[in-house]
Amino acid sequence: MNTKSTTSESRKPGFVAKVRKGSGEHAVYERIGVAWKNADGSFFIKLAGTQVVSDFMLYEIESTEQPSY
């Protein structure tokens, strides 16, 4: 039996993935997932839902609280 947990299960995410809807002062940002930075500098990104996304932004999580998915 393998008891080693995966990266996403053992650490809290360090980034939140968001998409911008609208422009200018009326722009809103919708949270679509979270991301973890790997030891080699790459990112593991977990998107939520079934949306089709062509681009998104990653924002570093500054709070120590667990983000809600």
Secondary structure by P-SEA (a helix, b strand, c coil): ccccccccccccccbbbbbbccccccbbbbbcbbbbbcccccccccccccccccccccccccccccccc
